[in-house]
Amino acid sequence: MGWISGEQLERDHRGLRNVCAADGHEGTERTPLALTDEGIRVHAFHFSEPDAVFQPQQDADEDVA
């Protein structure tokens, strides 16, 4: 489990826990949300877009070279 930012925590408290911070659409089984390295939830597909500005959150146990 990753950490969430203060910004995401505020979104959660406003009922936006399952809403993408990038595009405002809900996460679904086909388009799940994932945490960015900044601790906000966005659709996982945003990580692989050609002009991606989001990076996935690294696991704490994962070796980073």
C-alpha positions as CSV (number, residue, x, y, z in Angstrom):
1,M,0.0,0.0,0.0
2,G,1.4,3.4,-1.0
3,W,1.1,6.8,0.7
4,I,-1.3,9.5,-0.3
5,S,-0.7,13.2,-0.4
6,G,-2.5,15.8,1.7
7,E,-4.2,16.9,-1.6
8,Q,-5.5,13.4,-2.2
9,L,-6.6,13.1,1.4
10,E,-8.7,16.2,1.0
11,R,-10.2,14.8,-2.2
12,D,-11.0,11.6,-0.4
13,H,-12.8,13.5,2.4
14,R,-14.9,15.4,-0.3
15,G,-16.1,12.0,-1.6
16,L,-13.7,11.9,-4.6
17,R,-11.7,8.8,-3.5
18,N,-12.6,6.9,-6.8
19,V,-12.3,9.9,-9.1
20,C,-9.2,10.5,-11.2
21,A,-7.4,13.7,-10.3
22,A,-6.2,14.1,-13.9
23,D,-9.5,13.8,-15.8
24,G,-12.3,13.8,-13.3
25,H,-13.7,10.4,-14.4
26,E,-14.4,7.6,-12.0
27,G,-12.1,4.6,-11.8
28,T,-13.7,1.3,-13.0
29,E,-12.6,-2.3,-13.3
30,R,-11.6,-1.5,-16.9
31,T,-9.9,1.8,-16.0
32,P,-8.5,1.4,-12.5
33,L,-6.9,4.1,-10.5
34,A,-3.3,3.9,-9.3
35,L,-1.2,6.2,-7.1
36,T,1.4,8.5,-8.7
37,D,4.8,9.2,-7.2
38,E,3.2,12.4,-5.8
39,G,0.6,10.4,-3.9
40,I,-2.5,11.2,-6.0
41,R,-4.9,8.8,-7.7
42,V,-5.1,8.8,-11.5
43,H,-6.1,6.2,-14.1
44,A,-3.3,3.7,-14.6
45,F,-3.3,4.4,-18.4
46,H,-2.2,8.0,-17.7
47,F,1.3,6.6,-16.9
48,S,1.7,5.3,-20.5
49,E,0.4,8.2,-22.5
50,P,2.8,9.7,-25.0
51,D,3.1,13.0,-23.0
52,A,2.8,11.4,-19.6
53,V,3.4,13.8,-16.7
54,F,2.6,11.1,-14.1
55,Q,4.9,8.5,-12.8
56,P,3.7,5.4,-10.8
57,Q,4.5,5.2,-7.2
58,Q,7.3,2.8,-6.4
59,D,6.9,0.1,-3.9
60,A,8.9,0.7,-0.7
61,D,10.4,-2.8,-1.1
62,E,11.4,-2.3,-4.7
63,D,15.0,-1.6,-5.5
64,V,15.5,1.6,-7.4
65,A,18.6,1.9,-9.5
